[in-house]
Amino acid sequence: MTLSEQTNSPTSLKVPARRFEIGLYSFVELTPDPRTGQMISPAERMRHLLESIELADQVGLDVYAIGEHHRPEYISSAPAVILAAAAARTKNIRLSSAVTVLSSDDPVRVFQDFATLDLLSHGRAEIMAGRGSFIESFPLFGYNLRDYDALFAEKLELLIRLREAEYVTWSGRFRPALTGQGVYPRPYQSTLPIWIAVGGTPESVVRAARLGLPLALAIIGGLPEQFAPLVRLYWDTVGRAGHDPAQLSFSINSHGFIADDSRQAVEESFPAFKQVMDKIGRERGWSPMSREQFEASRALRGANFIGTPDEVIEKILFQHQIFGHQRFLLQMSVGTMPHDKMMHAIELLGTKVAPVVRAEIERRQANS
């Protein structure tokens, strides 16, 4: 099957069987409430975020991830700092970036920040590295967009070297050389997890597989089965590169929202989704999001997970038939939502959705 081929039914993929992880990610948006036009203070938004992460931990979710952005509508330019605050308020949940914009950052500082987070959390830190969906960080930190891919490749190489050895000798184009200096602190975990996040580029999938790194695929549009060839490409390349698939994972990251009633989920989430997507659309030349498009996106074969717990369960399990993935992360704060509604949605994900999904996937694995 080529990357352009599509199928009309799920196709199971032979991938490692293990406990299925469910979690959340956020860009920590700070935008006006589309219903009232009012906007809370940055300090209050941060307080709401930490309450959300604490609740996610309490209801048994596996991961909470924070995306790095350098735009006025987000207050998450320093994910490791936010996650360190969350580490002090949580016990079990893994704490990740989603993503660290590695191309415009210093791998030494990234490693030090997340090794420190790992110590604070007793081994719950992860790095999800990517090139980011926006470009503001490149001029902000003095990088040229012409070097977009070369920056990421070089800095990823250094980041991997830093986690492998305390003392590193290395040289490259975009950073002063290391000549055997020690890099501290060392993390609590023997190997600090580094994921690669991609938006659907085959070359990025191949890079992650060749390096033996777990992969997170963002699906925020289109039919899910369109992405199945990328999953095959990943696992095929992992095998050809000689890596052990049992040591790797594949995650699907998507948008969504959960409420007790299906119509309620739509009415509560649509204004916030539309506000954010229309703003991005104006920057990138997309048409405004219509209600019809939004409704189509939450159908079984759509990209968004919006509905009741049962509807979200059905959709996760449907996609698991296609991808056989080991992790699913949901962004429920695509735009500004009332805090009490968001907290209830997190509770539903942890207490209603996650246990059913995990049990059914465990049953499927036992019978396969």
Secondary structure, 3 states (H helix, E strand, C coil): CCCCCCCCCCCCCCCCCCCCEEEEEECCECCCCCCCCCCCCHHHHHHHHHHHHHHHHHCCCCEEEECCCCCCCECCCCHHHHHHHHHCCCCCCEEEECCEEHHHCCHHHHHHHHHHHHHHCCCCEEEEEECCCCCCHHHHCCCCHHHHHHHHHHHHHHHHHHHHCCEEEECCCCCCCEEEEECCCCCCCCCCCEEEEECCCHHHHHHHHHHCCCEEEECCCCCHHHHHHHHHHHHHHHHHCCCCHHHCCEEEEEEEEECCCHHHHHHHHHHHHHHHHHHHHHHHCCCCCCHHHHHHHCCCCCCCEEECHHHHHHHHHHHHHHHCCCEEEEECCCCCCCHHHHHHHHHHHHHHHHHHHHHHHHHHHHHC
